[in-house]
Amino acid sequence: MIKLFHISDNATNNQKNDFLEDINLMKAIGSHKNIVSLIGCCTKSTPNFLIVEFAAKGDLLTYLRERRKKVKGQAYTKLQDACYT
């Protein structure tokens, strides 16, 4: 599966430059088992787009935030158990 990102025609120059920098960074990194891989991109005509592997389990930031909630909940439960036994 793939994920398609695009930059709108009414994006600011800064947004367009950031998007192109992201593409160039992914091209420079190449393929790695722990990084979503670049499949293709279009920068010669508008709209510009980027095609990458689809991350079935979502992005790292969301995963870490969800994991933090679970760990905090487990730590609180253990603390309660220790206090009441």
C-alpha positions as CSV (number, residue, x, y, z in Angstrom):
1,M,0.0,0.0,0.0
2,I,1.1,3.6,-0.6
3,K,0.4,7.0,0.9
4,L,0.2,10.1,-1.4
5,F,1.2,13.5,-0.2
6,H,0.7,16.6,-2.3
7,I,1.2,20.3,-2.0
8,S,-1.7,22.6,-3.1
9,D,-1.3,25.2,-5.8
10,N,-2.1,27.9,-3.3
11,A,0.7,26.9,-0.8
12,T,3.2,29.5,0.2
13,N,6.7,29.5,-1.1
14,N,8.0,28.4,2.3
15,Q,5.6,25.4,2.3
16,K,6.6,24.5,-1.3
17,N,10.3,24.7,-0.3
18,D,9.7,22.6,2.8
19,F,7.9,20.0,0.7
20,L,10.7,19.9,-1.8
21,E,13.3,19.7,0.9
22,D,11.5,16.7,2.4
23,I,11.5,15.0,-1.0
24,N,15.3,15.6,-1.4
25,L,15.9,14.3,2.1
26,M,14.0,11.1,1.5
27,K,15.9,10.7,-1.8
28,A,19.3,11.2,0.0
29,I,18.4,8.7,2.8
30,G,17.4,6.0,0.4
31,S,16.0,2.7,1.5
32,H,16.2,1.6,5.2
33,K,14.2,-1.0,7.0
34,N,13.2,1.4,9.8
35,I,12.2,4.3,7.6
36,V,9.2,4.7,5.3
37,S,10.6,4.5,1.8
38,L,10.1,6.9,-1.0
39,I,8.4,5.3,-4.0
40,G,8.1,8.2,-6.3
41,C,7.6,11.9,-6.7
42,C,6.7,14.6,-9.2
43,T,8.3,18.0,-9.0
44,K,8.4,19.0,-12.7
45,S,4.7,20.0,-12.9
46,T,1.9,20.9,-10.6
47,P,0.6,19.7,-8.4
48,N,3.8,18.4,-6.8
49,F,3.3,15.1,-5.0
50,L,5.2,12.4,-3.1
51,I,4.4,8.7,-2.9
52,V,5.7,6.7,0.1
53,E,5.1,3.4,1.6
54,F,2.0,3.2,3.8
55,A,2.8,2.9,7.5
56,A,0.0,0.5,8.6
57,K,0.6,1.2,12.3
58,G,0.7,5.0,11.8
59,D,3.4,7.5,12.5
60,L,6.0,7.3,15.3
61,L,4.7,10.3,17.2
62,T,1.2,8.9,17.6
63,Y,2.6,5.5,18.6
64,L,4.8,7.1,21.3
65,R,2.0,9.2,22.7
66,E,-0.4,6.2,22.9
67,R,2.4,4.1,24.5
68,R,3.1,6.8,27.0
69,K,-0.6,6.8,28.1
70,K,-0.5,3.0,28.6
71,V,2.8,3.1,30.5
72,K,1.6,5.9,32.8
73,G,-1.6,4.0,33.5
74,Q,0.3,0.8,34.3
75,A,2.7,2.7,36.6
76,Y,-0.3,4.3,38.4
77,T,-2.0,1.0,38.9
78,K,1.2,-0.6,40.3
79,L,1.7,2.4,42.7
80,Q,-1.9,2.0,43.9
81,D,-1.4,-1.8,44.4
82,A,1.8,-1.1,46.4
83,C,0.1,1.4,48.6
84,Y,-2.9,-0.7,49.5
85,T,-1.2,-4.0,50.2
